[in-house]
Amino acid sequence: QVQLVESGGGLVQPGGSLRLSCAASGSIGAINAMGWYRQAPGKQRELVALMPSGGRTNYADSAKGRFTISRDNAKNTAYLQMNSLKPEDTAVYYCYARIGNLGYWGRGTQVTVSS
C-alpha cells in the first residue's frame, strides 16, 4: 500500500510564497512520475505540475514562471515551490504519484491566498 502525505499549506498574503512537500511511503516500486494538482471550490481538479522520472516536466499555464516542482528521489519526496501567489491560487493542493501503472493521491493540503 502506498501513502502520500502532503504538508506546507496555509494562509499567505498575495505576493507571498509557500513550499509544499509530499512524502511517499509504503510499498513503493519505481515512481514513474510525481506531481501536484489542485481543486478550488466549485471547480474540477486541475494539473499544476507533473515531473516524470524521465522526460519533460509539465506545468499548467497558470503556474509557469511562478511555481517550481522538484523531487528528491532518495527520499521519495516531491516539492512545489510557489512564488508570487495570487488569490486565484486558493485551492486544495493534492500530491499525485504514478507507480507502475497505478496512480495514487494524497489527501490534500489547503492553500489560501488572502489579505
ROFI-237147 format. One line per 5 residues: their letters; for each residue x, y, z of N, C-alpha, C. Coordinates in Angstrom, 2 decimals, always signed. Layout:
! ROFI-237147
A = X,Y,Z,X,Y,Z,X,Y,Z ~ ...;
//
This chain:
! ROFI-237147
QVQLV = +0.84,-1.19,+0.00,+0.00,+0.00,+0.00,+0.88,+1.24,+0.00 ~ +0.47,+2.21,-0.78,+1.24,+3.45,-0.93,+0.51,+4.58,-0.24 ~ +1.24,+5.40,+0.48,+0.67,+6.59,+1.11,+1.43,+7.82,+0.65 ~ +0.68,+8.86,+0.38,+1.25,+10.16,+0.04,+0.77,+11.16,+1.08 ~ +1.70,+11.86,+1.70,+1.35,+12.81,+2.76,+1.89,+14.18,+2.38;
ESGGG = +0.96,+15.12,+2.23,+1.33,+16.49,+1.89,+1.51,+17.32,+3.16 ~ +2.32,+18.35,+3.04,+2.47,+19.33,+4.11,+2.90,+20.66,+3.49 ~ +2.76,+21.72,+4.29,+3.25,+23.02,+3.85,+2.18,+24.01,+3.44 ~ +0.93,+23.59,+3.43,-0.12,+24.53,+3.08,-0.36,+25.54,+4.18 ~ -1.23,+26.51,+3.88,-1.56,+27.50,+4.89,-2.11,+28.76,+4.28;
LVQPG = -2.15,+29.79,+5.09,-2.66,+31.10,+4.68,-1.48,+32.02,+4.37 ~ -1.54,+32.67,+3.21,-0.46,+33.56,+2.81,-1.07,+34.77,+2.12 ~ -0.41,+35.90,+2.21,-0.90,+37.11,+1.56,-0.54,+37.08,+0.07 ~ -1.30,+37.80,-0.73,-0.96,+37.89,-2.15,+0.48,+38.38,-2.33 ~ +1.17,+37.73,-3.27,+2.57,+38.04,-3.49,+3.52,+37.20,-2.67;
GSLRL = +2.99,+36.46,-1.72,+3.83,+35.65,-0.85,+4.21,+34.31,-1.46 ~ +4.89,+33.50,-0.67,+5.39,+32.21,-1.14,+5.03,+31.11,-0.15 ~ +4.91,+29.91,-0.68,+4.75,+28.71,+0.12,+5.51,+27.58,-0.55 ~ +5.92,+26.62,+0.26,+6.57,+25.42,-0.28,+5.82,+24.20,+0.23 ~ +5.26,+23.46,-0.70,+4.55,+22.23,-0.37,+5.51,+21.04,-0.49;
SCAAS = +5.29,+20.06,+0.38,+6.07,+18.82,+0.33,+5.12,+17.64,+0.25 ~ +5.58,+16.59,-0.39,+4.80,+15.35,-0.50,+5.75,+14.18,-0.32 ~ +5.52,+13.41,+0.73,+6.36,+12.25,+1.00,+5.59,+10.97,+0.70 ~ +6.19,+10.13,-0.11,+5.59,+8.84,-0.46,+6.19,+7.76,+0.42 ~ +5.34,+6.85,+0.89,+5.82,+5.75,+1.72,+4.99,+4.51,+1.44;
GSIGA = +5.48,+3.37,+1.92,+4.76,+2.12,+1.73,+5.45,+1.23,+0.72 ~ +4.64,+0.47,+0.01,+5.17,-0.50,-0.96,+5.46,+0.21,-2.27 ~ +6.55,+0.95,-2.24,+6.91,+1.77,-3.41,+7.88,+1.01,-4.27 ~ +7.52,+0.90,-5.54,+8.47,+0.37,-6.50,+9.11,+1.53,-7.22 ~ +9.04,+1.51,-8.50,+9.58,+2.61,-9.28,+8.52,+3.69,-9.42;
INAMG = +8.85,+4.89,-8.97,+7.94,+6.02,-9.14,+8.17,+6.60,-10.53 ~ +7.18,+6.50,-11.36,+7.32,+6.97,-12.74,+7.12,+8.48,-12.86 ~ +6.31,+9.03,-11.96,+6.06,+10.47,-12.00,+5.51,+10.92,-10.66 ~ +5.80,+12.15,-10.31,+5.18,+12.78,-9.15,+4.75,+14.17,-9.56 ~ +3.68,+14.63,-8.95,+3.21,+15.95,-9.34,+2.20,+16.51,-8.38;
WYRQA = +1.64,+17.61,-8.77,+0.67,+18.35,-7.96,-0.53,+18.74,-8.81 ~ -1.69,+18.56,-8.23,-2.94,+19.03,-8.79,-3.60,+19.91,-7.75 ~ -4.60,+20.67,-8.15,-5.34,+21.48,-7.20,-6.81,+21.52,-7.57 ~ -7.63,+21.78,-6.57,-9.07,+21.89,-6.77,-9.61,+23.03,-5.95 ~ -10.14,+24.02,-6.64,-10.77,+25.16,-5.99,-12.25,+24.85,-5.79;
PGKQR = -12.90,+25.53,-4.85,-14.33,+25.28,-4.60,-15.16,+25.46,-5.88 ~ -15.97,+24.48,-6.17,-16.84,+24.55,-7.34,-16.17,+24.28,-8.66 ~ -14.90,+23.91,-8.62,-14.17,+23.67,-9.87,-13.62,+22.24,-9.90 ~ -13.25,+21.81,-11.09,-12.66,+20.49,-11.24,-11.19,+20.51,-10.83 ~ -10.71,+19.34,-10.46,-9.30,+19.20,-10.14,-8.48,+19.43,-11.41;
ELVAL = -7.41,+20.19,-11.26,-6.60,+20.52,-12.43,-5.12,+20.32,-12.14 ~ -4.39,+20.04,-13.20,-2.95,+19.86,-13.09,-2.28,+21.19,-12.74 ~ -1.31,+21.11,-11.83,-0.44,+22.25,-11.56,+0.94,+21.99,-12.18 ~ +1.53,+20.86,-11.81,+2.84,+20.49,-12.34,+3.03,+18.99,-12.20 ~ +3.66,+18.40,-13.19,+3.92,+16.96,-13.18,+5.35,+16.71,-13.65;
MPSGG = +6.11,+15.96,-12.85,+7.51,+15.69,-13.17,+7.70,+14.20,-13.37 ~ +7.82,+13.74,-14.61,+8.11,+12.33,-14.86,+9.54,+12.00,-14.44 ~ +9.79,+10.73,-14.18,+11.14,+10.32,-13.83,+12.08,+10.50,-15.02 ~ +11.55,+10.31,-16.19,+12.33,+10.59,-17.38,+11.46,+11.35,-18.33 ~ +11.88,+12.51,-18.73,+11.03,+13.28,-19.60,+10.85,+14.71,-19.12;
RTNYA = +10.02,+15.40,-19.82,+9.87,+16.83,-19.60,+8.84,+17.12,-18.54 ~ +9.14,+18.05,-17.66,+8.19,+18.50,-16.65,+7.10,+19.33,-17.32 ~ +5.89,+19.10,-16.89,+4.74,+19.79,-17.46,+4.13,+20.72,-16.42 ~ +3.97,+21.98,-16.77,+3.35,+22.97,-15.89,+2.06,+23.49,-16.53 ~ +1.09,+23.75,-15.68,-0.09,+24.49,-16.14,+0.34,+25.91,-16.51;
DSAKG = -0.36,+26.49,-17.46,-0.02,+27.86,-17.86,-0.05,+28.81,-16.67 ~ -0.99,+28.59,-15.76,-1.13,+29.46,-14.60,+0.05,+29.34,-13.63 ~ +0.81,+28.25,-13.74,+1.93,+28.01,-12.83,+3.28,+28.41,-13.43 ~ +3.34,+28.51,-14.71,+4.62,+28.80,-15.37,+5.20,+30.13,-14.91 ~ +6.47,+30.09,-14.56,+7.17,+31.30,-14.13,+6.99,+31.64,-12.66;
RFTIS = +6.05,+30.96,-11.99,+5.81,+31.25,-10.57,+6.05,+30.03,-9.68 ~ +5.71,+28.85,-10.20,+5.82,+27.62,-9.41,+6.95,+26.76,-9.96 ~ +7.61,+26.05,-9.06,+8.68,+25.13,-9.47,+8.51,+23.80,-8.73 ~ +8.45,+22.74,-9.50,+8.37,+21.41,-8.91,+9.76,+20.79,-8.87 ~ +10.02,+20.04,-7.82,+11.28,+19.33,-7.72,+11.05,+18.01,-7.01;
RDNAK = +12.01,+17.11,-7.13,+11.92,+15.81,-6.49,+13.24,+15.44,-5.85 ~ +13.11,+14.74,-4.72,+14.27,+14.11,-4.09,+14.01,+12.61,-4.17 ~ +14.57,+11.97,-5.16,+14.27,+10.56,-5.39,+14.73,+9.67,-4.25 ~ +15.81,+10.05,-3.60,+16.31,+9.25,-2.48,+15.31,+9.24,-1.32 ~ +14.52,+10.30,-1.21,+13.55,+10.42,-0.13,+12.13,+10.16,-0.60;
NTAYL = +11.96,+9.84,-1.88,+10.61,+9.64,-2.45,+9.71,+10.83,-2.12 ~ +10.26,+12.01,-2.30,+9.57,+13.24,-1.92,+9.54,+14.20,-3.09 ~ +8.40,+14.89,-3.22,+8.25,+15.94,-4.22,+7.95,+17.25,-3.52 ~ +8.35,+18.32,-4.15,+8.14,+19.65,-3.59,+7.50,+20.54,-4.65 ~ +6.78,+21.54,-4.16,+6.25,+22.57,-5.04,+6.53,+23.92,-4.41;
QMNSL = +7.45,+24.64,-4.99,+7.76,+25.99,-4.54,+6.83,+26.95,-5.28 ~ +6.03,+27.67,-4.53,+5.06,+28.59,-5.13,+5.40,+30.01,-4.73 ~ +5.69,+30.84,-5.71,+6.02,+32.24,-5.50,+4.98,+33.14,-6.15 ~ +4.99,+34.39,-5.75,+4.06,+35.38,-6.32,+2.62,+34.86,-6.31 ~ +2.21,+34.36,-5.18,+0.89,+33.75,-5.08,-0.23,+34.77,-5.26;
KPEDT = -1.30,+34.31,-5.87,-2.46,+35.15,-6.16,-3.69,+34.57,-5.48 ~ -4.70,+35.39,-5.24,-5.94,+34.84,-4.64,-6.52,+33.68,-5.45 ~ -6.37,+33.71,-6.74,-6.91,+32.63,-7.57,-6.13,+31.33,-7.44 ~ -5.01,+31.34,-6.72,-4.29,+30.11,-6.42,-4.89,+29.36,-5.23 ~ -5.85,+29.99,-4.57,-6.51,+29.36,-3.43,-7.19,+28.07,-3.85;
AVYYC = -6.84,+26.98,-3.19,-7.37,+25.66,-3.55,-6.81,+24.63,-2.57 ~ -7.36,+23.43,-2.66,-6.74,+22.28,-2.01,-5.74,+21.69,-3.01 ~ -4.52,+21.53,-2.58,-3.46,+21.01,-3.44,-3.23,+19.53,-3.10 ~ -3.27,+18.71,-4.13,-3.13,+17.28,-3.97,-1.83,+16.79,-4.61 ~ -1.15,+15.94,-3.89,+0.02,+15.27,-4.43,-0.45,+14.05,-5.23;
YARIG = +0.25,+13.78,-6.31,-0.06,+12.64,-7.17,+1.24,+11.89,-7.47 ~ +1.15,+10.58,-7.47,+2.30,+9.76,-7.86,+1.83,+8.62,-8.75 ~ +2.57,+8.37,-9.80,+2.30,+7.23,-10.66,+3.39,+6.19,-10.40 ~ +2.95,+5.04,-9.90,+3.87,+3.96,-9.55,+3.45,+2.74,-10.35 ~ +4.31,+2.31,-11.24,+3.89,+1.26,-12.16,+2.79,+1.82,-13.05;
NLGYW = +1.68,+1.10,-13.11,+0.54,+1.56,-13.91,-0.56,+2.18,-13.08 ~ -0.29,+2.42,-11.81,-1.32,+2.92,-10.91,-1.02,+4.35,-10.46 ~ -2.08,+5.12,-10.29,-1.96,+6.47,-9.77,-2.42,+6.54,-8.33 ~ -1.73,+7.33,-7.54,-2.05,+7.48,-6.13,-2.19,+8.96,-5.79 ~ -3.08,+9.23,-4.82,-3.35,+10.61,-4.42,-3.14,+10.77,-2.93;
GRGTQ = -2.66,+11.95,-2.55,-2.67,+12.33,-1.16,-4.02,+12.88,-0.77 ~ -4.16,+13.23,+0.49,-5.45,+13.75,+0.98,-5.61,+15.23,+0.71 ~ -4.53,+15.90,+0.39,-4.61,+17.31,+0.05,-4.19,+18.22,+1.19 ~ -3.74,+19.41,+0.82,-3.40,+20.45,+1.78,-3.96,+21.77,+1.29 ~ -4.58,+22.50,+2.19,-5.26,+23.75,+1.81,-4.25,+24.88,+1.67;
VTVSS = -4.37,+25.59,+0.57,-3.60,+26.82,+0.35,-4.61,+27.95,+0.18 ~ -4.49,+28.96,+1.01,-5.39,+30.12,+0.94,-4.55,+31.37,+0.77 ~ -4.85,+32.10,-0.29,-4.12,+33.35,-0.58,-5.10,+34.49,-0.39 ~ -4.89,+35.26,+0.65,-5.82,+36.32,+1.01,-5.13,+37.36,+1.86 ~ -5.58,+38.60,+1.71,-5.07,+39.67,+2.56,-5.97,+39.87,+3.77;
//
